[in-house]
Structures are given as C-alpha cells and as structure tokens.
Amino acid sequence: MNRKVKLTFGFILLTLIILVFTNPGFDDVRFAKWLEREHGIYCTYDGSLRACKQIIDSKEKIITKNSGHTRNTGFYTEFTRRITFEDGESIEIRALGIVTSFFNI
C-alpha cells in the first residue's frame, strides 16, 4: 500500500473510533436536559421520560402522551418523540445525538 492509502485508512479508522466513544447512546437523562434547553419541555425521569410539561412565555402546557423511539447505530443515535398536549395539539421532535451533543433534525 502506498502512503496516501495508509493515511486515509488511518484517518477513517480514527474518525470511526471517536464517533463510537462519543456516541450519547440511549442516555435519556441527557436527552431530557436537551429537551429542556431546546424546547422548554420539562420531564421527570424514572428509567424513562415521565410526567412532562412545556413552559413557553410563562404558559404551562401539560403533556398527556409522550411516545417515541430511539435508534442507536453505534456511530450516532436518533431520538424521535411524539408529544401530545392536553388540548389535543401534538408535535414531533427528532434529534440526532453525535459527538456527545444533540441536534434538531
């Protein structure tokens, strides 16, 4: 193998190792903190997200249903949550967890 191929292979391998070790995985606590910061949704946590409410402009909306799923690929984690409020309104929040951070998608 020539030098360029070895360097490219080493860079790709190093990048994949970094992604694996910095993947947030199924960490619902960190995801709940991200929901608070980004969407104003506050949840209690007892193994999974429970008893959530959203506060926007000092108005509190009670969340009656919180469902979703988490997909962990090893390199990144995708979180999807469908949240239904007591007035019947619902929203879907999708987030990508990569390099110990979460991003809206």
C-alpha positions in Angstrom: 0.0 0.0 0.0 1.2 3.4 -0.7 1.5 6.1 2.0 -1.7 8.0 1.0 -3.9 4.9 1.3 -2.5 4.1 4.7 -3.0 7.7 5.9 -6.6 7.8 4.5 -7.4 4.4 6.1 -5.9 5.6 9.5 -7.9 8.8 9.4 -11.2 7.0 8.6 -10.5 4.4 11.4 -9.7 7.2 13.9 -12.9 9.1 13.0 -15.0 5.9 13.5 -13.4 5.2 16.9 -14.1 8.8 18.0 -17.7 8.5 16.9 -18.2 5.2 18.8 -16.7 6.6 22.0 -18.6 9.9 21.9 -22.0 8.5 20.9 -24.6 9.5 23.5 -26.4 6.2 23.1 -29.6 5.6 24.9 -28.9 8.3 27.5 -32.5 9.6 28.2 -31.2 11.8 31.0 -29.0 13.8 28.7 -31.8 13.8 26.1 -34.2 15.2 28.7 -31.8 18.0 29.6 -31.5 18.8 25.8 -35.4 18.9 25.6 -35.4 21.4 28.4 -32.9 23.7 26.8 -34.1 23.5 23.2 -37.9 23.1 23.5 -38.8 24.1 27.0 -40.1 20.6 27.8 -39.5 19.5 31.4 -39.8 15.9 32.3 -39.3 13.8 35.4 -37.2 10.8 34.9 -37.5 7.3 36.5 -35.9 5.0 33.9 -37.8 6.7 31.1 -39.3 10.1 30.5 -42.4 10.6 32.6 -44.8 13.5 33.6 -43.7 16.1 31.1 -44.9 19.7 30.6 -43.9 22.6 28.3 -43.4 26.1 29.5 -43.4 28.9 26.9 -43.7 32.6 27.8 -44.7 31.5 31.4 -47.7 29.5 30.0 -47.7 25.9 31.1 -49.0 23.2 28.8 -49.4 19.7 30.3 -48.3 16.8 28.1 -50.7 13.9 28.3 -48.8 11.5 26.0 -45.1 11.1 25.3 -44.2 8.3 22.9 -41.3 7.6 20.6 -38.3 5.5 19.9 -34.5 5.7 19.9 -32.3 4.2 17.2 -28.6 3.7 18.1 -26.3 2.8 15.2 -23.1 2.8 17.2 -21.8 6.0 15.5 -24.9 8.2 16.2 -28.2 8.0 17.9 -31.5 9.2 16.6 -34.3 10.2 19.0 -37.9 10.6 17.9 -40.6 11.7 20.3 -44.3 12.4 19.5 -45.7 14.6 22.2 -49.5 15.3 22.7 -50.7 18.1 24.9 -54.0 18.1 26.9 -55.6 20.4 24.3 -55.1 17.8 21.6 -52.2 19.5 19.9 -49.3 17.3 19.1 -45.7 17.8 17.9 -42.9 15.5 16.8 -39.4 16.2 17.9 -36.5 14.5 16.1 -32.9 14.8 17.4 -29.6 13.4 16.3 -27.1 12.6 19.0 -23.5 12.6 17.8 -20.1 13.5 19.4 -21.8 13.9 22.8 -24.3 16.6 21.5 -27.8 16.6 20.2 -29.1 18.4 17.2 -32.6 19.0 15.8 -33.3 17.2 12.5 
